[in-house]
Amino acid sequence: MIIGNLQALAMAGLPAALRAILEREECRLEALQQREDGRFQPADAQWFCHIGPAQTEPAAQRHTEYHRQWADIQVVLAGNEVINASQQPLAQPDDEERKA
């Protein structure tokens, strides 16, 4: 997990390809805040994003997320979010990948 700030991308230590996406004009915080909810994919991009409200849940109802094919980049456009993260391996034999 990488945690950073769109206003200080140089400090986040991002891979060059990811930083290049987040530095695009249409991906700057102010531009994202102006977009309507829904899928956004520039014509020249192999990536897309979904813009919309998120609902938080009590920690007891959350599950571990695994991503095999896509990077999951979350940008808080308004408000704040608490993200639980750890450097300790948390995977359990009975973990499952859930699709919502």
C-alpha positions in Angstrom: 0.0 0.0 0.0 1.2 3.5 -0.9 -0.3 6.4 0.9 0.3 9.9 -0.5 -1.2 13.2 -1.4 -2.1 14.4 -4.9 -0.6 17.8 -4.0 2.7 16.2 -3.2 3.2 13.3 -5.6 7.0 13.5 -5.5 7.0 12.5 -1.9 4.9 9.3 -2.3 7.6 7.3 -4.0 5.3 6.1 -6.8 6.3 4.0 -9.8 6.9 6.2 -12.8 3.9 4.9 -14.7 1.5 5.5 -11.8 2.9 8.9 -11.2 2.5 9.8 -14.9 -1.3 8.9 -14.6 -1.8 11.0 -11.5 0.0 14.0 -12.9 -2.3 14.2 -15.9 -4.4 17.4 -15.9 -7.6 15.4 -15.9 -6.4 13.4 -12.9 -5.6 16.4 -10.7 -7.7 16.7 -7.5 -9.5 19.8 -8.7 -10.4 18.1 -12.1 -11.6 14.9 -10.4 -13.8 16.9 -8.0 -15.5 18.5 -11.0 -16.4 15.2 -12.7 -19.8 13.7 -12.5 -20.1 10.3 -10.9 -19.5 7.3 -13.2 -16.7 5.7 -15.2 -14.0 7.9 -16.6 -11.5 6.7 -19.2 -9.5 9.0 -21.4 -9.5 8.0 -25.1 -5.7 7.3 -25.0 -5.7 5.3 -21.8 -5.7 1.6 -21.0 -6.9 2.4 -17.5 -10.2 3.7 -16.2 -11.5 5.0 -12.9 -14.9 5.1 -11.3 -16.0 8.2 -9.5 -18.7 8.1 -6.9 -19.5 8.1 -3.2 -18.2 5.3 -1.0 -20.0 3.9 2.0 -17.8 3.1 5.0 -18.5 0.0 7.2 -17.7 -1.0 10.7 -14.3 -2.7 10.9 -16.0 -6.0 11.9 -17.9 -6.1 8.6 -14.8 -5.3 6.4 -12.8 -7.9 4.6 -9.3 -8.1 3.2 -9.1 -7.1 -0.5 -6.9 -8.8 -3.0 -6.1 -7.5 -6.5 -4.6 -9.7 -9.1 -5.2 -7.9 -12.3 -5.7 -4.2 -11.5 -4.2 -1.7 -9.2 -6.8 -0.2 -6.8 -6.1 3.5 -6.5 -8.4 5.3 -4.1 -8.6 9.1 -4.0 -10.7 10.8 -1.4 -12.3 13.8 -3.2 -14.2 15.1 -0.2 -14.3 14.2 3.5 -11.9 11.7 5.0 -11.3 8.0 5.3 -9.7 5.7 7.8 -7.8 2.9 6.1 -6.5 0.0 8.1 -3.2 -1.3 6.8 -0.4 -3.5 8.1 3.0 -4.7 7.1 2.3 -8.0 8.7 1.0 -10.9 6.5 -2.7 -11.2 7.3 -3.8 -13.7 4.7 -5.7 -16.7 6.1 -6.2 -20.1 4.4 -10.0 -19.5 4.3 -9.8 -16.0 2.8 -11.8 -15.5 -0.3 -11.8 -12.9 -3.1 -15.2 -11.2 -3.1 -16.7 -9.3 -6.0 -19.3 -6.7 -5.1 
